[in-house]
Amino acid sequence: MGSTVSYMRRSGACTCCRIGAHLSGKYLSISYIRTMIEISETLQIADEEVTWTAVRAQGAGGQNVNKVSSAIHLRFDIPGSSLPQWIKQRLLQSGDQRITKEGVLVIKAQVFRSQERNKQAAIERLREIVRAAAAIPTVRRTTRPTHAARERRLSEKKTLGERKRVRRIIRDIEH
């Protein structure tokens, strides 16, 4: 077996990895193509980890809705995926209703009339969900109000109290 040549080509939603090889002096142009769904610059999901099912869309749509399966069910097995363990844990503990008890994320996309556009919409939703799980929340540092802020607050309270006191109805006690 000869040398292996590999390169990556980025195109919008996916990254394609091509690997070629030399066999007995002849070059094979494509021996393996793997499509990756790009979540971020450092995080990708292999296309094989996602399963697609075309189903008929619900709701109004005229005659076309009864003939064409344009809606897409995207299924992503979180425990069996190549995501880092801490992202898997955050996804499974998120409490999202789209995640089944087995840890499978199910996304249904049926906004568009075209199956391809629904597929892209489902990929985009998957990206958003994984990005949200990968985002590390900042820890809130407790702060104390400054002396001037406390003085302003007390001054405003006195002003409002005085204003309300002036508005009260004065009753004559001595008939």
N, C-alpha and C positions, 0 to 999 in steps of 0.2 A: 504494500500500500504506500502511496506517495504522501506528499504534504497535504495539509488541510488548509484551505483558504476560507476565511469567514469575514463577513462584514455585516454591518447593521444599516438599515435604511429606515428613516423615520418618515411616516406619512400620516399626518393628522391623528387619527384615533389609535392606530396600531403601529407596532414596530415589527418589521420582518427581519428575521435572521436567516441568512443563506449560508450554507456550508457546502463547498465543493470539494472534490477529491480527485487525485490522479490515480488511475488504475492502469497499470502496464503501459504507461506513456500516453494514454488518452485521457483527456480531461472531461469529466462529467460536469455539465453546466449547473445542474441542480440535483443535489442528492437528498437534501432535507430542507424543508421550509417550515419555520415555526412562527406563528403569528402571536404577538404579545399585545395585550391591552395595557396601555400605558396609564398608570394612575398618577404618578408624579415622576420627577427626573430619576429618582432612585428606586421606585416601586413599580413593579410590573406583574401582571397576571397572565399566565399562559392561556391561550384561547381554548386549549383542551380542558381546562378546569371549569369552563362555563358551558352549560348545555342550553340549547335553544329549542323551543317548541312553538310552531305556528298554530294559532287558534283563531277562531272567528271572533271578531270584535263585537262587543255588546253595544246596544243603543241604536239610534237612528242612523241610517246611511243609505237608504234607498235599495235598489235591486242589487247593487254591488256587494252589500254586506252579507247577503246570503250565499254568494258564490265564492268569495275570496277569503282566505285565512290570512288576514293582514295583521292581527294582533300578535304580539310576541310574549312568551313566557321565558324569562331568563332565570336559570337555576344555577346557583353558585354554592358548592359545598365548602363551607368555611373550615371545618376541622381537617378536611383532606386537601386543602389548598397549600400553595407554596408561600403564603404570607408569613411574616415573622410571628412568632408565638404570642407576643404581647398585643399585636393588632388583632389576632384571632380572639384572644380573651376579651378585648374591649368590644369587639363586634358581638360576641355571644352574650356578653353581660349588658348590652345596650338596652335590651327590652323592646326592640323593634318588633312590631307585629308581623313584619314580612319574613322574619327568621323563624323557621319551624323548630320543633323540639329536638329534631335530629341535627340542627345546626345548618340547615340549608336555607340560603337567602333566595326568596322568590320575588321577582319583579315582573309586573305585567305592564307592558307598554301598548297602548291602543289609541294614542292621540291622532296619529297620522293615518292616511289612507294607504300609504305604501308600507310594505313589510320591511324594506331596507331602512326607511326613516324611523320606524318603530324600534328596529334593532339598535340603531345609533342612539335613540333616546334611552333605551334600556341600559346600554353601555355607559352613557353619561350619568344615569342615576346610580349605577354600581360604583362608578368613580367617586361620586359625591359621598356615598355611604362609607366607602373605604377611606377616603380622605378625612372625613369627620372622625372616624375611629383612630386614624393615625395622628391626628392633631393632638398634641399634648397640651392640656389646659394649664394656664398659668396659675400659680398658687397666689392667692390674694394675701398680701401683707397687711396686717392690721395697722391702722394709722390713728393718731389722735388729732382732734381739731386744735388749731393754733389758738393762742391766747386772744388774738384780735378777732378770730372767728367766733369764739365764745362770747366776747364782748358785744359783737354785732348782733348775735342771736338774742342775748338778754335785752339789748336796747330795742330791738324790733318787738319783742314780747311786751315790754313796757309800753311802747307806743300803741300797739294793738289793744292792750288792756285799757289804756286811757281812752282810746276812741270808743270802745264798747261801754265804758263807764259813763261817758258823756251822753250816749244814746239812750241810756235807761230812762224809764218813765219815773218821774219824781212824784211820789204819793204824799199827800198832805196827811200827816199822822194826827194832828190836833183838830179835829172836826170843829 
